Amino acid sequence: MKLQRKNRVRALAVGALAVSGALALTACGSDNTSGSSGGSGSSAKAANIKCDGKGKLLASGSTAQKNAMDVWVQSYSGACSGTEINYQGTGSGAGVTTFLQGQTAFAGSDSPLKPDEIAKSKAVCKGGQAIDLPMVGGPIAVGYNVPGVDNLVLDAPTLAKIFDSQITNWNDPAIKKLNPAAKLPDLKIQAFHRSDDSGTTDNFTKYLKGAAADAWKHEPGKKWEGTGGQAASGSAGVSSQVQQTSGAISYFELSYATAHKIPTVKINTGAKAPVEATVENASKAIAEAKPSGQGNDLAVKLNYATKAEGAYPITLVTYEIACDKGNKADTLAATKSFLNYVASKDGQDALKALGYAPIPDETIGKVRKTVATLS
């Protein structure tokens, strides 16, 4: 498994290299990848990275952005030396908790901070508070393993019933109605959800609630509230279960579906044609997002019920969470330097090759200006 993971990230790094230009990439380790980067005051011409700060930069959180973070860290380490960046893909909930305990320089989360979390952050961010900086967008793919079926269409109500154990077999009439030409087997549905507190779960259940409130009675959140099903840890865990389990279905970022060659569901949104989970289609939906944060907090609200032509509705935005003021002096320079690269054109251009969607120009422009003001 580790070897497969290493080979995957090497492949992603090559893809990012082709998209973003001459980025110096090194081979990647396991899920807990760390890269060495930094070097006070120097500039790296190849990737246009301005290096600053020295020492060890710890961060953790979202597994949704893990493939992107692996390449970002490696690109940064190829340009800079003197700073070790260690990002742990622990899940959004765990990442936010660790940040609020003052153990990390920044956190990755697929959901913006809640008001109580912002209040708690003031104890860590002396004289300031934590803010949400959107850095990664993309589709949450619904991957499946149904023998003989390589083209599957579902809608929000049907998905809601599948993940709430109301539809339990692949030849159910509701699925047949959406797929009249498919040879659906008499096979039990094995629905997998995340066992850990997950921003991906939060966004997926927001979609179910927003687009099929009559079928999905549970409140959205990072903790899974649906009835029944089986659990696995992280996006890597649920995607692996789908890959190896006949009759399985789950939700995870597109990059994991691509890595494991897992077919993904097309979503019937009410538009003229069902919409496939692609970077381009997710970008159309993310472009409809509206600002929801205040001041320097750049959180956005997604439209999960979009019916726009070609807009894939099950999307997420991953935020890097940092203090606007009160960052630790020994990590401030490196934090700003790294986040500045992530938000740069080079950093954002690397995303498409990895199955992610760059943040829209207007929003990422605000992110760059905000990162420059961190203190």
C-alpha positions, 0 to 999 in steps of 0.5 A: 500500500505504501509503495502504491501511494508513493508511486501515485504521488510521484505520478502526480508530481510529474503531472504538476510539473507539466502544468506549472512549469519547471518545479523541482519535485522529489520523490514522496513518502507515505501519507504523513509526507514532510518536505524540507523547504525554506532558506531566509530571503532567497528566491527560487527562479524556477517556481517563483517561490520566495523562500523565508523562515527556517526551522520546522513547520507543522500543519495537519488536517484535511485529507481531501487536499493531501495529494495537492499538499504533497506536491506543494510541499515537494515543489517548495522543498525543491526550491528552498532549503532550511525549513521542514514542512510536515503536513499530516493528513489527519482529517479536517476535524482533527486538524482544526482541534490541533490548531486550536490547541496551538500545536500547528502553524496552520490547519487544513479544513474542508469546512470553514470555522464555526463561530465557537471555533473562531472564539476559541482561536483567540486564545491561540492567536494573541491579539487576533483570531483564526481565519479561513483562506480558500486554497483548493477546490474540487469535486467530491466524486461518488465512486462505485464498484458494480460489476458490469456497470461502467456508466451510472447515473444517480440523483440527490434523492436516490443518493440520500436513500442509498447512504441512509439504508433506504435503498439497499440493492443495486437493482432497486426500481429507483436506480433502474429508472435513472439507468434504463439501459444498464444491466443492474445486478441483484447485488447488495449495496455496500455504502461506506462513509468516513469514520473520522470527523471529515470536512468531506463528509460535511460537504457531502451531507450538505449536498444531500440536505441542500438538494434532497431535504425530503430524503435526507433528514439528518443535519450536515456535519463532519461526523457521519449521521446517516443510518447503517453503512460501513466506515473507514478512515480518511479518503484513502480508506473509503476509496480503497474499500470501494476498489476492493468490495463488490457492490460498494459505493462511497464519496471521496475526492476525484484524485482518489478515484483517478488513482484507483481507477474507480468509476464515478457516478454522473449526477442528474441535477435537473439540467439537460444532461447528467453531470460528470465529476470533473475539474471543469464541471466542479469549477462551474459550480464553485464559481457560483460560491458567495462570500460568507466570512467577515473581514479577513475571513474568506470563507465561501458558501457553495450552492449544492443545489445548482442546476446550471448546465455542466455544473457538478454540484458535489464540491468542496473548498479546502481552507488553510486556517491560520491566525490573522494576528498573533502567529508564533514568531518562529513560524510566521515567516515560513508560514507566510512564504509557503502559503504565498506559494500555495496561493500563487499562480504556480501553486494554483496551476499545479492543481488541475493535473491532480484532479483539483480545481483552482480557486476563482481569480477574484477569490484567490486574489483576496487570499494573496493580499490577506496572506501578505498581512499575516502577523 
